[in-house]
Amino acid sequence: MTTLIKHKRVEFSELFYDLVFVFAISKATALIHPLHSVVLSWDSLLDFFISVMVIINSWMIQTIYTNR
């Protein structure tokens, strides 16, 4: 027995926000990219993890808001 599943179409605004959040995460990686030395400080790692968590949380909120 097969059931038909209706899928929601993806809007351009959703794709735009996904692109913005991917760009934000790629820019957040600059916090842990060692320019002068190979050793990373704990402060830079903490800043990176906090910024990524904020970005992912924002993305989740935007995704839930858009899909309602």
N, C-alpha and C positions, 0 to 999 in steps of 0.2 A: 504494500500500500504506500503510495507516495502522497506527500502533503506539499501543497504549494506554500512557499514562504515568500512573502512580499518584502523586498528589500527597499530601504530608504535610499533615495538617490543622493549622491554627494554633491553639495553645493560648492560654488567657487569660494565662498567666504570660509568654509571649513578648510579647504585646501590652502588658502592664504594663511590662516592662523597656524596650520601645521607647519608651513614653511617658515613663518616667523619664529616659532618655538624651536625648530631645528637650527635656525640661524643663531638664536640666543644661546642654545647649548654649545654650539661650536665656538661662540665667543667666550663662553664661560671656561672653556678648556684653556684659554690663555692664562688663567689664574694658576694653572699647574704646569704650564710649559716652561721648562728651565731654559732661560736665555743665557745666563752667565755661568751657571754651575749645574752639576747633575743632581745635587742634593736639594730635596724639596723640604721646605719648612712645614711644621705642623699647622702654622697659621694659614699658609696658602692652601693646604689640603682642606682645612676646616671651612675656609671661605668658599672653596670650590663646591664642597658638598652642600653647604647651606644654599648657595646660589642655584645649584641644580635642583635641590628640593623645592625651592620657591618657584622655579620655572616649571617643573613637572606639576606642582600643585595648581599653578595658574592654568596650565594646559588642561588638566583634568576638569577644573571648574568650567572653563570655556567649552569643553567638549560636552559636558553634561547640560550646560545651558543651551547649546546649539541643538542638541538632540531632543529636547523636550518639546 
